[in-house]
């Protein structure tokens, strides 16, 4: 399966969150993933959360990366990454019901099939993956488990297309 890797540079400005969502939606449409699929809706929410965290908590520019299947298949993995220039590790917080923030990483943990972070250069990379497969009725459903293609090890993929915006 060929994978399309796209990236968007994010300025340290809260308005960038909306731009990142619009950009991600356009990339999903180009990959054949329908806007009303649970995968697409979850991915856009994850883009919002991870880009917001990068903008609010680092005050530094960041890079949003998406790894998408070029063609919709019965099963596929979509990978989202946000790299920033802060060395501070992401720390999930537990907040009370009245707090207006602090739930972002809990949402990531609940929506993504896998997520994590790693040091990258002078900063870090936070990533998450969503799996997709077609159910018997042809609608896409998320599932956990199985060996699906991912964007890990970008350099080793044959037929990899790259787009920088």
DACORLIN-V657286 format. One line per field, one symbol per residue. phi: phi as a letter, one per 30 degrees, with the letter a starting at -180 (. if undefined). burial: 1 if it has 9 or more other C-alpha atoms within 8 Angstrom, else 0. A space follows every 10 residues. Layout:
phi=???
burial=???
//
This chain:
phi=.dbccbbbdc ddbedddddd ddddeddded cjdddcdeed ddddddeedd deedddccic dbbcbbcbdd bdcebabccc bbcbccdddd bdccbddcdc bjcedddedd cddbaaaadb hcbbbcbbbb cbbcdddidd bdbcjiccdb cdieddddid cbbcc
burial=0111111111 1100011001 1001101110 1110101111 1111011111 1111110111 1111111111 0100111111 1111110000 0100000000 0111111110 0110101010 0011111111 1111000001 1100000000 0000000001 00000
//
